Structures are given as structure tokens and as C-alpha cells.
Amino acid sequence: MSEPDLAAVPAADILPDPAAPVAPQAPVRPARAGGRAARTAARAAPLTEAMRPVRPGLSGGAYNPMSEADVLRIHEAALTALEQIGLADAPESGVEILTNAGAILGTDGRIRFPRPLVEDMLAKAARDITLFARDPQHDLHLSGTRVHYGTAGAAVHLVDPQARTYRESTVQDVFDAARIVDRLDNIHFLQRPMVCRDIADNREMDLNTVYACCAGTTKHVGTSFTDPAYVADAMEMLHMIAGGEAQWRARPFVSNSNCFVVPPMKFATDACRVMEQVIAGGMPVLLLSAGMAGATAPSTIAGAIVQAVAECLAGVVYVNAISPGYPAIFGTWPFGLDLRTGAMTGGSGEQALLTAGCAQMHRFYGLPGGAAAGIADAKLPDMQAGWEQMCSNVMAGLAGLNMVYEAAGMHASLLGFCLESLILGDDLLGQAMRCVRGIEVNDDTLALDTMRQVCLGGPNHYLGADQTLSRMQSDHVYPRTADRYSPKEWVEKGKPDLVTNATARKEAILAQPSAAAFDPVTDAAIRSRFRIHLPR
């Protein structure tokens, strides 16, 4: 039997041009009637949310790196650590909060947590929370195994992949990152990815970070505060952006990334005070434990997860002792370490396992959880960065991690952030989310009717089949920047380079005004109250 004559079927009638932008898409079911131009127009139209092949909040959870017995042993070990070892260095306010709830202050100054107390607070903890956005279409619903990818970190350098250089990051860079995230379909939230190294005053740095992030995106924003004294000013700014305190409290669109512990097993005194204040102000909290396996956490993957779980369980007690059911994310963020050199290994297989194992523990507790993935140890967006970023991002998604932080843009083990890599990460995360979505098996997808039509007197290929055309947008993720040309087409198009394409898209996005910009009256009021370093 001869092969089907694929050349006889115009490619433009089958697949979209890989160079054409794939915008947010409207539901159009391509029909064969109407000709090639109509089908091309239909494919170019935006899809509705329901028709998109991937979208925020798809459910993962198909991958379990540990057995049920392993998970129970991790849980028991964490409870034992809290009972027998406890945590040191709680602030006076924290000591009062925790001991009033039933924790025990030892003569050694460490606070220990009886098992019944931990179990009681777990029963009170929020299990289904929404992280709001300024634009409600970007709200993140955290429950079960719903997966969301976003940025995070505190990189101190911006990476220029064309010049192959690093320079100190600025508030303009933070603003630019926010504007780019706002335009990327597969990056669902913005947690501050860089530090404003051009602002020496810590208060002004924190406030300008809030301003730059919120002025750049209407997606949910995460940030941190260096001192509890700065929280009140940040809340005042957020009330102004929201239109008032009541509006802010109804839909808090910024969360606090709070490193409330200093591993191993110590509270971070100032961060705990920040946490108390943001809870009073109605801001959701990411309870973040970031031990380094082999340095500030046990070197084994299981041991590092035990410590992270124990520390975050202490955070669950702390938060729910203040406000039962308060929106908090169980942020186990253990990192890997190259024990030969002392370098961080954020792009390693061990890191991918650490993150996926933490996601499995979040599912065990039924708590909204977050962890780090997508970190590249590579200094530039190259092949090493690609395998490092995809490995942990896919495993995190398959494990059902609710919030995948640091998923795009991060290089040099969190020291450098790259805007081009952020854009390339949108393509990468689209493919990762397609893996999360998995394989649908039903009467339609089994395709027996289509097989009959094609094989029994049909054309012996599926290129023009109704099912192929009707599902091509809803089943397949088409990259915006990646190259799928044939070698001949690639040469004819001038041998396009991946990073060069990403740079061009970055410049196109940044040439447009921010869609999240504040109205002139609000912006003027903020600038009259606070010293804003971004130019108007």
C-alpha cells in the first residue's frame, strides 16, 4: 500500500504557521465549509478558556515519588521533630501566641509542639483558598492538585544573554518582568523575581517593589518585607491601589512570601513579626521554609523533606493560632546542594525529587502548597538551562503542586534573572502543562469513527479529517518562540535563533504601555505619599 500523498494537502489547511503568534484564543470549531481562508481565520481567532489546550489550575497528581507508607513515615518523623526538638528564636509575641495555643516553651528557649496541638491546627487550616488578582480572570484557586506556575526569588542580577553579561538588577527590571509576565499565558502569577539593587534604603526598596509589580501586572503578586516596620506603609499603598481598605480586604491581590524560619529549626524573629502584621492586614501568607540539603537541612532527600514539613507545620500552628482558617500556603522549599563544591543544585534531579516529594506531602495534608522548580544552574538560556528547567517543572506539575515558584527566568542558582528566559519559559511551561493535563480517553478521543472514515474508502491519512481539524487547537500546544521549521524552511527564514526571537518579543512587549498601569489620579496620590523611583 502506498504512503498517503501528504504534499497534496496544503499545509496551511492543516497546521498553523509556527511563526504566527498564538494569542489567547476564542472558541471556533473549524468547519470544512468556507474554504482555506475561513479555516485560517478561525485558527487565528482567540480560543475561549474552555477550548484552550492548557490553562491555569489543571489538575496534576498522577506522579507519586513516594509510597503511602513513605509519606506516613515522613509525617511521623516531622511530628517527632516538633515534639522533641522544637524551634528556637520565636519573638516574644510569637511565644505568647504559640504557648497560649498549647505549645510548650522549654528551659532551653525552644518551643515544642505536642502532636494533638499540630493535629488540631491542621483541622482548622484553610484547605481551599483563592489568591486574588486585580483582574478577576487571573484569580488562582488553590485546592487539591490544581497546578499554577509563576516566578519568584530574589535574584541580584539581570542576565543579558546577547552580551553574555550579568549586572545588578533594578526597579525598572522588576517592572519590566511584571509587564512581560502580564502578557504570558502560561505564567500564572508574579512573585517578585529580583531585588531592586539601585534603591539603597530598604523601606523604599520594599515599597517600590510593591509599586513596580502591581503597576506591571494585573495577575496575583507575591512580595516580601525586610522589616515589620514597613508593612503599614505597604498596606496603605495597597489600599490606595485597591480603592480603599474594604476593597483590599475583599480581594487581597498581593501575598507575603514569608521566610518565617531560618533552617535548621529556628524561627526568623523579624519575619515572624512581619507575618503577624500582614495577617492583621488581611494579606495571604506563603509559609516558606528554604533549607539547603547538606548544609541547613539533612543531606538526604527524605530528611530534607522531613525538616521542611516540620518547620511548615510549626507555621500552620502559628498562623491558625492567630486566625483560624487564615489563607496560608504550605511552602516547603528545600534546595539541593553539590556536596563537592558547596554550590546550589537547583537544576538537578535531586531538586526535582525534593519538590515533587513536597507536593506529595501537601496532598497528604490536604493543604494548599508551594515549592520551587524551574531553577537553572546554567548561567544563560542554553541547553543546560532547558533540561534543568523542564525536569523539575514537569515533575512538580505531575505531582500536583499548587504553586510552582521560580518556574521561569531564574539562572545561576537564583543569582540571575533573565527576561528572555522568562519569555522562553512561557513556551516551556505550556508543554509542561500539557503533560499535566494528561491523556483523555473517551469515545471521541478513541477515534474509531474517524479511523473507519479514513481507512474504509477514505484518503488513508488524517490530515484533513473533521476530528483533526476540530481538535487541533484544543488538543495541541503551539509554541510562540520555539522553532519547528524544517531545515530548508529554517534556512529560508534566515536561520532564526531562539534567544534572538525571545529578545524581539521582549522588546515588542516592553514597547507597549503597561496594561496594569494605575489611573492618573491614583498614581499621583501614590507618588505624593511615597518616593517612587520608576519614572512616570
N, C-alpha and C positions, 0 to 999 in steps of 0.2 A: 504494500500500500504506500502510495506516495505521500510525502510530507505536505501539510497544508501550505498554500502559497501565501505566506504572510505579507509578502510585498504587495499583493493585490488589495490589501486592506489598508487604506490611508491611516498612517499613524495618528494624525490629528483627530481622526474619528474615534480613536480608542483611548489614548492616554493624553494627559495634559502635557504641555511643554514644560520640562523640568526647570527651565529658567524663568517661567512665569510665576509671579507672586501668588501664593495660595493664601488669600485673605480669609478672615473669619467668614464663614460660608452659609447661604440661605437654602432651604430645602427645595431642591428642584430635582425631580426624578427624570433623568434624561429619557426622552422618548425618541424612537427611531424616526417617527414622522417629523418633518420640519427641516431635514437636511443637516448638512455638516455645520453650517453657520449657527443654526439654532442649538445644536448639541454643544458646540464650543462656547456659546454664550451661557448656556446652562451650567457648564462646568466652571466658568469664571465667576458665577454669582456666588455670594456667600451662602454657606450652609447654616441651617438652624442648629441650635445646640444639640438637639436630638439626633441630627444627621452626622455630626462630626465624628470622625473615627476615634478620636481621643478627646477627653475633656477633664477638667478638674474633678477630683473625687471619685474616679473609677476605683473599684474595689480590688485589692490585691489579696494576699494571704494564702496563695497557693504554695508558697515555699516555706518550709519549716526546717531551719538548720539544726534544731534540737528535738529530741523526742519528748513526749509528755512527761516521762519520768525525769528527764534532764531539767525541764522547766520547773518542776516541783522541787528539785534539789537546789536550783538557783534561788528560788523563793525561800526555802527553809534556811539556806545559808545567809541570805540577806537579813531575815528576821533575827537570826542568831547574832549577826554582827551588830544589829541595832540594840539588842538586849545586853550583849556582853561587852562591846567596845564603845558604842555610842559615838557622839560627835562633840568636839570641843569648840570653844570660842564663840558661843552664841552671845549676841548683845544682851544687855540687861532686859530690854523689852522682850526679846525672844525667850530668855529664861523664864520670865513671868508667864508668857503666853503658853509655852510648852509644859511647864510644870503644873499650871492651872488645869491643863487638859489631861494630865496624868503621867507625863514624862518624869523621870527621876534625875535630879541633879546630884552627882556624886561628889565626894570629898576631893576628887581629882579635877573637878571643874567640868567633867564631861557629862553630857545629857544622854541618858539611856532610855530606850523606848520599849516598854513591855509589849508583848505580842497583842494582847487584847486592845491596847490603845491603837496600834497600827491597823488592826482589823476594823475597829470602829471607825477610824478616819477614812479608810478605804471605802467603807459602806456609805459615807457621806459625800465622797468626792464626786465632782461632776464627770459624767461619762459621755455626754453628748453636748458639745459646745459649738458655738458659731463664732469664728473670728470675722468680724465685720470689716467691710471695706467702705471707702467713701462712695463708691459706686456699688450698689447692691448686687449687680450682676457678678461681682468678684468676691462675694462672701464665701467663706470657706467653712463647710460643715464637717466637723471632726467627730467621727464616730466609727466604730467597727474597724474595717480595714480600708477606709477611703483614703486615697493617696493624693498628696499635693506636693509639688516641687517648687522650691524657691531658693533665694540667695541667703547668705548670712556671712558672718565672720567679721574680723577687724583687721583686714589687710592694711599694711602701712605703705604699700607701693602700688602704683598703677603700672601695668605692663604694656609696653608698646611693642607689638610683635613685628612690625615693619622695621623699626630701628633696632630691635632686639635689645631693648634697654628697660631698666626699672627707674622710676623716680617716685618721690614722695607723693602720696595721694592728697587730694584737696577737696574742699567742699564742692567745687564745680564738678569734680569726678563723681562724687556721691550723687549729685543732682543728675548728671548725665546717665549714670547707671539706672537711676529710678525712671528716667524718661524712656530708656530702652526697655526696661522690664515692662513698663506700661504697654508696650507695643508687641510683646512676645506672648503668643497664645499658650505655650507650654511651660511658662514660668508663672506660677500662680500667686506668688506673694513676694514682697521685697523685705528682707531683713537687712539692715544696714551692712553692706559688704566691706566698707573701707572706713578708715579713720581720717578725719579732716586734719591732716598734719600741718596745714597752713594756719590753723587757729590755735594759738598758744594757751589761751585761757580755757580751762576745762568746762566752765559753765557755758561760755559762748560756743564751745565746740559741741556740747550736748544739744543745746537749743538750735544751733544751725543744722545739726544732723536731722533733727525732727523736721525743721522747715524744709530742707532740701529734699528729704524723702517724700514728704507729703505734697510738696509742690511739683514733684516729678511723676507721681503715680496715684491713681485712684484705687489701686489694689491695697490689700492689707499690708501694714508696715510693722516691722519689729525694730526696736532700738534698745539701747541700754543707757544707764546713767552712772557717771563716775562718782557721784556724791549724793547722798539723800537730800542735801540742801537744794539741789537743782530740780527736784521733782515738782515742787509747787509752781515754779515758773513754766516748766514744760506743760503742766496741766492747764495753766492759764492760756498758753498759746494754742493748745488743742481745743479748748473751749471756744476760742476765737475762730478757729478754722471750722469747727462743727456748727457754729451759730449759737452757742450757749452751752452751759454746763448740762442742762437737761438733755439736750440733743446729743451731747457727747456720751452721757451715761446710757442713753438708749441704744447707741450704736458706736461703741468704742472701736475705732479703726486703727489703733496703734496698740501693740502689746509690748511688754517689757521682757527683754531677754536678760534673765537674772542669774548670774553665776553665784548662787547663794551659798555654795560650798567651795572650799579650797581643798581638793583631794590631797592626801587621804583623810577622810572622815573628820573634817573640821568645817565649821560654819565660816563664811566670809562676812565679817561683822557689818561692814558698811553696806554690802549688798543686801543683807537681811533687813537693814533699816529701809533701804530703797524699796524692798518688796512690801514691807508693811505700809509704806506711804502710797505706792501705786495701787495696792488693794483698796485702801481708803478712797482713792481717786477713781476707782472703777475701771482700771486698766488690767486686761488679762495678763497672766504671768506665764513665762516659759521657765520652769524649774530646771536649771541647766547644771549638770554635773559633767565636767570635762577632764577626767583623769587620763594620764598618759601611761599606757600599759608598760610596765617595767621600770617606771620612774615614780609616778604619783598614784599608780594603781598596780595591782598584781600583773605579772608579765603574761599569765595565761589568759586566753580569751574568756574562759568561763569565770576566772577570778576577777577580771576587769568588769565583766557584766555584773557579777555579784556586788562589787563595791558601788558601781553606778546605780544599781537598783536600790541598794540600802540607802544611799545618800538621797535619792529622789523620793523614797518612801518617807524619809525624815521631812522632806519638803512638803509632801502631801499632808503630813500631820500638822506642820507649821501653818500652812495655808488654811486648812479646814478648821483648825483651832481658832483662827481669826474670823473666818467667814465660811461656814459650812456650804459646800456645793459651789465654791467660787471657781470661775473658769481658769484652769491651770493646765499646762501641758507637761507631761511626764518626760522631761528632757534628758534622757540618758545619752551622753555624748562621749563615750570612751574612745580614745585615739590610739593608734598603733605607733610603735617605736622601733627603729632599726637599732638593735642592741649592739651592733658592731661600731656604729658611728655616733649614736645619740640623736640621729635625725628622725624627724617625724615621718611616718609612712602612711599618709592619708590616702594614697592611691594604691594600697596593697590589697591582696586578697584577704589578709587578716582584718583589715579595716572593714571590708565588705561583710565579713562574718560577724564582726563586732556589732555593726549597725543592724544587720538582719536579725541577730540574736536578741538585740534590744527590742526590735519591733515585735518579736515573738513574745517577749515578756510584757510589753504593753497590751497585747491581745489577751494574755493570761489575766491581767488585772482589769481588763475592760476599760482602760483609761486612754484618753487622747494622748498620743505620744509623738515625740520628735527625736531625731538623731541626725548625725552628719553623714553625708555621702557626696560623691561627685568631686571630691578634692583631688587635685592633681599635684603630685610632687614635681612633675615636669615644670620647667621654667617658662615654656612657651606653648602655644596651642599646636602641638605636633602629634605624631603617632603615639608617643608615650602618654601624653595627656588624654588622648582619645580612649585608649584602653583603660586607663586608670579611672576616668570619669564614668564610662559606661558600666564597668564592672560593678561598682558599689551602687550606682543609681538603679540599675536593673534589679539587683538583689534586694535593695531596700524596698522598691516598689512591689516586687513579687512577694515579699514578706508582709506587705500590708502596712507599711509605716505611714502614719497620718501626715506628718510634716517632715519632708526630706529637706534639711537645711544644707546650705553650701553646695547645692546641686549643680551650679553653673558659674563659670567665670573665675574660679579660685585656683591659683597656681602657687608653686614654691612652698607647699605645705602650709598654706594660709597666709603667707607673707605678701603675695602679689595678687592683684585682681586685674583682669583683662576684659575690656569691653567687647573686643572681637570674640573672645572666647565665650562671653555671655550670649552673644548672638548665635554662635555655633552650638552652644548648649541648648538653644531652643529646638534645633533640629534633633540633637541627640536625645533630648527628653521626650520629644514626640515619638521617637522609636522606642524608648524605654516604656512610655505609657502604653504603646501598642502591645508590648509584651505583657504589661499588667492586665490589659483588657482580656487577653487570652483568646481562646478558640470557642466560638459559639457553635453548638451542634443542635440543629433543629431541621424541620422538613425543608425549609428554604435553603439553608446552607449545605445540606447533604447533596443537593443539586441533582437529584435523579431525573427530574423532569427536563432539566437543561441538558443533561447527558443524552437523554433519549432524542431530543430535538437535534442535537449536534451530530450524534453518531448514526441515527437511523434516517438516512436520506438528507442529512444536513451538510454543512460545509466542512465538517471534520476539524473545526477549530472553534474556540470560544471567544475570539476577539470581538465579534460583533453581536454576541448573544445578548438578549434582553437583560439577563441577570448580570452579566459582566458590566454592561453599561449602567444599569440601575444601582449597582452596589460599589462602583469604582471609587466614589468619594467617601462613602460611609465605612468601607472596609479597609481602605489603604491610607497611610500617612505619607504625604508627598513632601519631601524636604524643600525648604526655601533656599538654602545656601549650598547644600551638598551637590556634587556633580554626578549625574547618572548618564552623561553622554556616551556614545560610542567613541572609540579613539579617533575615528575620522571626524565626527562632529566636534569633538574636543579641539582638534587641530584647527578646524574651520572657524571656530569661535575664538581663536586666539589663545588657546591653552589656558583657560581660566584657572586662577589659583584660589584655593579655599579661603585663605586668610584675606587676600585682596578683595574677594567678594564680600566677606564679612565687614571689612573696613568700609567698603562702599555703602553697604546697608546701614552701618553705624552713622556715617556722615549724612545719609539721607534722613534718618530718623532725627538726628540732632539739628538738622536744618529747619525742622518744623517747630513751632511753638509748643510748649508743654500743654497737653490736653488736661492736665490736672492743676493748672495754674489757678491761684486764688483770684477771686474777683478783686478789682482795683481797690475798693473800699476796705475789704478785709486785709489785703496785702499792706495797704498804707497804715492801717491800725497796728498790724504786727510789727512793721518796721519802725513805727514811732515808739513802740513799747520795748522792743528788743533790738540789739545790734545785729542785723542780718548782713552777712558777708557776701552773699550772692548779689551780683548787680541786678538791677531791675530789668 
